């Protein structure tokens, strides 16, 4: 099969790659249909992702069609599916407590093991969710939106809570959209005027433009010096995360959606004075995937505005390399993988088979 392989930082090629072969018990072989390109993928290409072993087939935002089943798998052949890329051990303390998203030995497709920028991939059947009528094109967007939906659910905020989402990239926008779906009163903060113009004109959000005035002044003026009930940081920027503590109202919560590789420092007196709640949010759960898919079906998510760029498997090396630097107008790019002979709304792409995990601690990206 054909696969897009990042052989080393900056070296991205389309190669002939061994097909996955027959699925083992409990696994299924999936013909890949669509793959979203994530910030994590750009970081891998640029060599900014620590503890990642090259070469690597990237891709973890995936939809596809079941084409072969291992023993014990009851998914139908031809079933269109959303792929949950977080492979958990099922035995550790997190898994036993129903939190496979933060499994001690988690392996993420496209990060810890080969992902889906290819034509076929092997996946545990428990990680395959029927699309239930969602198009395969839309299904590939479920995973990245589930990150924000999970963070919103973790916040447990009451409807009407005054909410600040810091970072207007794809994850921040997804967080803002699902905060709004949850009934929160949402404002977006970013340093990019272009991103904020998009958030206002295309998505209808209130904004704070950090390029125009000190953020502390903007927050003070927007909240009458009270701060926000809930603050989500989706920037992946250490300085932003540390500054976010000061934007939280007394009795409020700060939710860290993105991950940074640095230590985070904050004023303990200020933290205790506010009786703040600090929440980490990692990956997503089946409930979040289901919520996102249902919200897309019901028209609550403006996917046509979020997916701004498209490419093919053959053109991915050049396009991904360009988009890593040319961000103007880019929100979410999707690879449409065509595969003759597969019944799927938009044909298929590549592979990941069971393999030994590479080191998986201290990742700078949100999928760690």
Secondary structure as UniProt FT lines:
FT   STRAND          2..8
FT   TURN            9..10
FT   STRAND          11..16
FT   TURN            25..26
FT   STRAND          27..37
FT   HELIX           39..46
FT   TURN            50..51
FT   STRAND          61..69
FT   TURN            71..72
FT   TURN            77..78
FT   STRAND          80..83
FT   STRAND          86..87
FT   HELIX           93..96
FT   TURN            97..98
FT   HELIX           100..102
FT   TURN            104..105
FT   STRAND          107..109
FT   TURN            110..112
FT   STRAND          120..124
FT   HELIX           125..127
FT   STRAND          128..130
FT   TURN            132..133
FT   HELIX           136..139
FT   TURN            140..141
FT   HELIX           142..155
FT   TURN            159..160
FT   STRAND          162..166
FT   HELIX           170..181
FT   TURN            182..183
FT   STRAND          185..190
FT   HELIX           193..201
FT   TURN            202..203
FT   STRAND          206..209
FT   TURN            210..212
FT   HELIX           215..223
FT   TURN            224..225
FT   STRAND          228..233
FT   HELIX           238..244
FT   HELIX           245..247
FT   STRAND          248..256
FT   HELIX           268..274
FT   STRAND          277..280
FT   HELIX           286..297
FT   TURN            298..299
FT   HELIX           303..306
FT   STRAND          307..312
FT   TURN            313..315
FT   HELIX           316..323
FT   TURN            324..325
FT   TURN            328..329
FT   STRAND          332..336
FT   TURN            340..341
//
